[in-house]
Amino acid sequence: MKTFWIATLLMVAGIQTYACDVCGCSATGRTLSLWPKGARSFAGVRYEYRHFTSVHESLFGQEPETSSDEYFHTWTIWGQWRINNAWSLMAHVPIHAYRQVSKSGTFDTHGVGDLSLQINYQIWEQMDSTHSWSHQLSGGLGVKAPTGAYDLIDLSEVVIPNMQPGTGSWDVFAFLNYVGRVEKWGIQAQSSFQYNGVNSFGYQFGQRIVAELKGFRELPISKRESVYPFVSVRNDWATKDMIEVDAGELNAFTGGNFLQGSAGLQWSTQWGQLAFTGAVPIWQNFGSGSIELNARFSTELVFFIP
């Protein structure tokens, strides 16, 4: 049973961002890691790679459309402090490196992103006397601070609001996470909502909702070591960004949703966990059809703290 609770860390997969030059990378929806009862304090690092292709309309209506490829690399330092059996605090510090490649050239940005802090609470847990089945529900609240740079280049340029490490706004989010298990099989369902504030330029990224359903299987290697293959389906939905909140001006090339399928493998031991996840789009309609998610890959390494 202990390995089951440990398995939920990377299977709930920390901050996941989905981005391009017009959809908003630093302000995207999230599925935040939640540790159920029995989990430990930890420190870890995560790497995530995302690749998008976007189409740009002609500025004058006579020239042909152009396209570009966006490559996003994010390293996140994260950790959790377990207060007691019900409460825990978690923090994430992302470091971004973004690149846009088009016929007109290459555009690069990099730097520390927006720090986030969340508090988790175990709402409900139930299991039978033999531990052959269990249910658990957790939830929490969080805040994202504008610690990342968002004024590297004039925000009046369309590409800039979404290619910078930070958003310049204070954001809040809430989330729920359910984990159910029968013998060595399990499912996880989670959802989150993020409300993005307005930055000093009057720009507001769209509000985000994320929902994910995941299935997994425990394959014990020894008493203190297990492997967990898993598959999942996830939908990210966002409203359109506001270019100028006071004027009520919307960014027409933002908003929509991505439906993705993913598969991965997690290795858990008494000292920590290592996981790999790959995802591809199943269906997508984002940025009025001008944005295409190509692929995503992530890997995570966590060390438990006694």
C-alpha positions, -999 to 999 in steps of 0.1 A, spaced: 0 0 0 29 23 8 42 21 -28 7 31 -40 8 63 -21 43 71 -33 33 65 -69 9 94 -69 36 120 -69 48 120 -104 16 106 -118 -1 138 -109 27 157 -127 35 191 -114 33 223 -134 27 215 -171 27 244 -195 15 243 -231 25 272 -252 32 290 -285 37 326 -297 0 335 -295 -15 311 -270 3 320 -239 30 299 -223 37 313 -189 0 316 -179 -13 282 -190 -35 258 -170 -19 234 -146 -22 200 -130 -3 204 -97 12 175 -78 -7 164 -47 7 141 -21 -19 118 -3 -17 108 33 15 88 40 36 106 15 68 124 25 85 157 22 107 158 -9 129 179 -32 131 174 -70 137 187 -105 116 184 -136 124 189 -173 97 195 -199 100 200 -237 71 213 -259 70 219 -296 43 240 -314 37 252 -349 18 284 -355 4 302 -386 6 340 -389 -19 359 -410 -6 385 -435 -5 420 -421 -17 435 -453 -40 408 -466 -21 403 -499 10 385 -488 8 347 -481 5 334 -445 37 325 -428 44 299 -401 69 294 -373 80 267 -349 82 273 -312 103 252 -289 99 254 -251 123 240 -225 114 243 -189 134 232 -158 114 233 -126 129 230 -91 102 220 -67 96 206 -33 71 198 -6 71 202 32 47 178 49 31 196 79 11 167 92 -10 138 78 -35 162 63 -17 194 53 14 201 31 30 230 14 45 229 -21 66 253 -41 77 255 -78 105 276 -93 106 273 -131 135 282 -154 125 287 -191 143 287 -224 121 296 -254 129 297 -291 108 307 -322 121 298 -356 107 312 -388 119 324 -423 126 358 -409 150 345 -383 153 331 -347 139 346 -316 152 335 -281 142 343 -246 152 327 -213 151 333 -176 135 324 -143 97 322 -145 69 329 -121 72 312 -87 41 294 -74 32 283 -39 3 259 -30 -12 244 1 -27 209 -1 -53 193 21 -64 157 23 -102 158 22 -112 122 24 -96 87 26 -112 53 28 -98 17 25 -107 -18 35 -90 -37 63 -68 -57 39 -58 -26 19 -69 -43 -13 -89 -12 -23 -88 25 -14 -102 59 -23 -87 93 -16 -96 129 -24 -73 158 -20 -75 195 -29 -60 228 -24 -53 264 -33 -23 282 -47 -9 315 -59 16 324 -87 38 355 -81 51 377 -110 88 369 -104 96 362 -140 106 388 -166 78 400 -188 91 433 -202 122 420 -222 108 435 -254 79 459 -260 46 441 -253 30 458 -283 46 432 -305 22 402 -308 49 376 -302 61 391 -269 34 385 -243 37 347 -247 74 341 -254 86 357 -221 95 338 -189 69 356 -168 34 371 -171 37 401 -148 5 392 -130 -6 377 -97 -27 345 -104 -46 322 -81 -56 286 -87 -76 258 -71 -75 220 -77 -90 186 -68 -74 152 -71 -90 118 -67 -71 85 -66 -88 51 -65 -72 17 -64 -82 -20 -65 -54 -44 -59 -26 -33 -82 -47 -13 -106 -56 24 -101 -72 54 -116 -66 91 -110 -89 120 -119 -79 156 -114 -90 191 -124 -78 226 -118 -89 262 -124 -65 291 -127 -76 328 -127 -49 350 -143 -47 386 -132 -38 418 -151 -2 429 -155 11 465 -156 7 467 -194 -30 460 -191 -26 425 -206 -45 396 -191 -39 359 -201 -71 339 -205 -85 318 -176 -76 281 -176 -94 249 -168 -76 215 -169 -91 180 -165 -72 147 -167 -80 110 -163 -52 86 -158 -50 48 -154 -20 30 -139 -7 -5 -128 18 -13 -101 45 -38 -110 65 -47 -79 102 -54 -83 109 -59 -46 93 -49 -13 106 -14 -16 107 -9 -53 80 -8 -80 74 3 -116 42 20 -127 33 22 -164 4 46 -170 -17 62 -197 -39 93 -196 -62 116 -214 -61 154 -207 -80 184 -219 -67 220 -215 -93 248 -221 -86 286 -220 -106 318 -227 -91 344 -250 -64 368 -237 -73 405 -232 -48 428 -250 -61 458 -231 -85 451 -202 -98 486 -198 -107 488 -235 -121 452 -235 -99 443 -265 -95 405 -270 -66 387 -287 -84 368 -314 -55 344 -318 -58 329 -283 -82 307 -264 -95 272 -273 -86 237 -261 -61 209 -265 -71 172 -260 -40 151 -255 -31 114 -249 0 104 -230 18 74 -217 47 70 -194 66 50 -168 75 57 -132 101 40 -111 96 43 -73 120 33 -45 125 40 -8 147 70 -16 129 87 -45 112 85 -79 120 88 -116 94 92 -143 92 97 -181 61 109 -200 54 115 -237 22 131 -250 7 138 -284 -25 157 -295 -57 138 -301 -78 168 -311 -71 205 -309 -86 238 -317 -65 267 -303 -59 302 -314 -87 301 -339 -70 271 -355 -37 289 -359 -18 269 -333 -8 233 -334 7 212 -306 31 187 -321 46 168 -291 55 170 -254 80 151 -233 89 154 -196 110 137 -171 111 141 -133 135 131 -105 125 134 -68 144 127 -36 125 120 -4 135 139 27 134 119 60 
